[in-house]
Amino acid sequence: MYIFDLTTYKNTLINEAYQTILGYTIDDLDKCDNLLALFHPDEQELITTHLDKMANCKEGELHPLEYRFKHKNGDWVWCYSVDSVLTRHPDGTPSQVLGTFVDVTEKNQLVDKLKESNEYLERFAFVASHDLQEPLRKITAFSDSLSERLTPLIENDEASIFELSRMKLAAQRMGAMIHDLLKLSRITSNSLDKKNISLPRLLEEVCDILELSIADRKADVNWDKSVGDIVGDEGLILQMMQNIISNSLKFCNAETTPCVSIRCKYRAQNVDIIIQDNGIGIQDSEIANVFEPFRRLHVRDEYEGSGIGLAIVTQIVSVHKGTVACDSEVGVGTTITISLPRH
């Protein structure tokens, strides 16, 4: 804790914790000709703006600030402080500020490491996926060439025909996985273009994209009057809804007509988008795994896909600072609830 004089730009009082965190006594600070010089150069403008704000602060206002302050031993300490006016001049202008602060150096170092790690993983995923495409193109080209030349010679060799078809199919699946991994690596909060979105209009667009799948299964995709506007990145929200609805169409018994119902629940700060289907459902023990990339819960021969669809959904929800939950019953269906900030 400290008391800072807005006229002299000096601390007039500090407590023991201040000295413990930053190393200075009140005499040390009093002898300092320019206290502002102890703030990190990168935050000098921030501090000046903050002090100007405090000099015109209204009664009862609290002003938080995060900055680096030079420790007596020369190290930089990250401080998170909250300041308020303690005393005023006769004309009502602030004269002294009461501030409290905590040392957040360790927290900020961890955040920086996490940021570096995430950036590295994003670069790695992009580079790895990009570099894998070239050898895969060669595998695909040579397997196509082999298949074309050998097919007349192996018409009666079922094993050879089967092995060639499996090789081509494996290359196609790997291509789909690389494509999905690239999409996943590109979803970051830095790329968001948030705006108001008409969810009914967006759902119509999703249904147009999935028109063949919907027609093939004679599926019913519907939404009620509760579905209105939401806030988000339109391209990513479209991709999110497309993945969820596509999954609902895919993971449905062949004998059952797929039905996907969508509704919204608007609350003070969030909107819940609830997508309910009548698919095959998910066992309780596997619900937590459905959002993991490349985690398949069913054999590939029964249901196609790379196993990354809901991982993309989770990442899109995450960069929108929302949450996703799944509730399911085997043989009855699955309900996915996406909660996004309203504003």
N, C-alpha and C positions, 0 to 999 in steps of 0.2 A: 504494500500500500504506500501511496505517496500523496503529498499535497504540492501542487505546482502553481507558482505565481505567474499569471499571464502578463504582468507588467515587467518583471525582472527576468522572466524566462529561466527561473531557477526553482529547484525543489526546496521547500522550506521545512519539510518533514518527511522522513521515510521510516518504515518499521523494520524490524529485525529480518523478516523474510526477504525484503528488498536487498539488504546487504548480503544475505546468504546466496541469493540467486545471481546478483550482478557484481558483488565484491566490493562495492563502494560504501564508504561511510558518508554521513551528511556533510562532514568537513571536506571530504574529497570532492563532492559535488559542488559545494560552495566555492571551492578554489578553482573550479573549472570555468574558464572564461566564456566558453561557447558550448553549452550542453547539447545543442543540436548537432554538433560535430560528432557526438558519440552514437548518433543514429546511422545506420548503414546508408551509404551514398545512394543506393537504389531506392530508398524509402524517404529521402530528404523532401521531395515534393509532396509526398503523402502526408508527412508530419506537418509541414507548413499549412497544407489545406486543412488538416485536422485541427490545428491550433486556431486558425481563422474561424472554423466552425464553432469551436468552444467559446471564442470571444463574443460570438453572437448567439450563444445557446439560450434556449428558453427554459423556464423553470421545469424541473422534473425530467428533462431529456437525458437519455443515456447514449453515449457514443462509443461503440466498440472500435478497436483498431488492432491490427497485427503488424509487427515490425521487428527488425533486428537491432539490438542494442549491444554496443561493445562492452564486454566484461572487462573488469579491471586487469585481467591477465591477457587481454588482447583477443580472446575468442568472441565470436558472434553468438548472441543468445536470442532465440526467437521468443518474443513476448506477445501475449494476447491480453490487451487491457480494455477496461471499460471506464470511461471518464464521465463525470457529472460536475456541474457547478456547485461549489461549496459556499463561497461568499461573493457578494456583489458590491460594486461601488455605489455611492449615494444616488448616482443617476440610473442605476439598475443594470449597468453593464457588468459582466462577469469579471471577478478579480482573482479568484483562486479556484483551482480544479482539484477535486478528489478523484484519485485513480486507484483501481485495483488491477493487478495483472498476475498471470501465471506463466510459467516457463513451458512453452510448447515446442521446444527445440527437437526433442526426441520424436514427437508426433509428426512434425514437418519433415524430418529426415526420413521417417518411414514412408510418408506419403510420396516424397520424391523418389525413393527407391521403388515403390509400387508403380509410380508413373513411368519410370524408366523401364521397369520390367514389362509393363503392359505395352509400351511402345515397341520394345524389343520383340515381344511375342507377335504383335501385329505385323512388324516388318518381316519376321521369320515366316509367318504364315503366308504372307503375300509372296515373298521370294521363293519359298519352298514350293508353293502351289504353281507359281509362274514357271519355275525351272523344271517342274515335273511334266509340264504340258508338252515340251518339245520331244523328249523320249517317248512319251505316250503317243504322240502323233505318228512317230515312226513305227511303233508297235502296231498301231491301228492300220497304217498304210500297208505294211508288210503282211499282216494277217489277212487283209482284204485281197492283196495280190495273190498270196498263197491259196486262199480259198477259191478265187476265180480260176486259177490255173489247175488246181488239183481236183476240183469238184467233178469234172468229167471222168477222171481216173479212179475216183473212189466212190462211184455211185452205189456200189454194192457193199461198201465197207462202212457199216453203221457206226463203228467205234471211232473211225477217223473223222467222219462227218460230225459226230457228237463233240469230239475234242476240239475241232476247228470252231464250231459254233460257241462252245464254252469259252474259248480264248477271245473271240470277238466280243462276247457278252461281258467278260471280265474287264476288257479294255474300255468298253462303254461305261461300265459302272465306275471304274476308276476316274474316267473323265468327268462323270457327274459329281463324284465326291470332291475332285479338285475344284470344279466350278463352285460348288456349295461352300467349300472352305475359303475360297477367295471372297465370296459374298460375306461370309461371317467375319473375315478379317477386316473388311472395309466398313463395318458398322461401328462408328464411334460417335461419342457425344459432340465432337468437334465439327462433324459434318451435318448436324441437324439443321433443318430449315423449318422451324415450327410456325404453324399458322392454324387458323380455324378451318376445320374440315367438316363437310357434310358427310356423315357416316353412311346415310342411305345411298347417296350418290356413289360413294366409294365402294359400297357393297354391290351395287349394280355393275360397276366396272369389274370387280372381282368375278362376278357371275359370268360376265362376258368372256373373261379370260379362261374360265373353267367351263365354258359352254359345252364343249365336246364331252368332258367327263360327266357333267351333270346330265346331259342328254343320254349318254351311254347307260347310265345307271338309273335313268328316269327319276333322279333325285329331286327332293323338294328343299330348296334353300330359302328361308323366309325370315323376316324381321318385323317386329311390331312397332306401334306408334311411339314407344319409349325411346327408340333409336333416333338420336338427334345429332347435334354438332359436338365435335371433340377437338382438342388441340394436340397437334403433333406434326411430325414430318410426313407429308402425304405419301411419298414414295415408300417409306419404311412401313407405315401403317398398312398400306395396301399389301405389301409383301407379307406382313404379319398375318393379316386376315386371310390372304390367299393360302398360306401354309396351313393354317388351322382348318379352314374349310376343306382344303384338298385332303388333309389327313382324315377328316370325318367321312369323306366320300370313299377314301381308299380302305379304311379299316372298318368295313361293314360287311356282314355276311352276304354272300351272293344271293341268297334267297330273300333278303330283306331290302326294301326300298329305302335308300338313305334319306333321312330327314334331318336338316340342320336348322335350328331355331336360334335367333339372335335377339337379345334384348339389352337394354341399358338401365342402370340405376344411378341417378345423379345425386351426389351428396355435396356437402359444403365445399370440400377441397378436391374431391376425386370423383371420377366417373368409372363405374364398373361396366365393362363390356362382357356379357355372359353368353357364351357359345355352347349350345347343348346339342348333342347328337344321339342317335339310336344305334351306335356302332357296337363292335364286339366287346368294348370295355377293356379295362386294365386291372390287373390284380393289385391289391393294396400294397404288396411288397415291391411292386415295380413302378408305382406312381412317381417316386422320386427320381427314377432313372429316365423318364420320358424326355426330360429337358437336356440330357447330356448328349453332346455331339457324337454321331456315329454309333449310338447305343441302340441296337435293334432288339425289340421285344418279341418279334415274330420271325419265322424262317423266311428267307428271301423268296423261295418258290411260291409262297402263299401271298405275300404282299411286297410289292416293289418299293424302291426308294433307297436313298443313301443313309438315312437315319440321322439327318442333321436339321430337318424341318423345324422341330420344336426348339432346338438349340438356337436357331436363328430368331425364332419368336422371343425366346428369353433374352437374347442380346438386344433386340429392338426395344423390348419393354424396359430393360435395364438402363439404356441410354436415355430413355424418356423419364427416368426416375420413377418408374412404376413397379408394380408387382404382378406376378402371374401365379395362379393356383389351379390345381387339377383335382377334380372329384370324379370318381368313376366306379361303376359296378359291372362286373363281367356279365356279358349277355344282355345288359340293359342299355348301356351307353356311357358317354363321358361328358362332363361339363368343365369347360375351361373358363376361368374368370380373369380378365385382364383389368387391373386397376391403374388408371392414368391420372396425373394431375389435371384438374379442370382448366387451370389458367396458365 
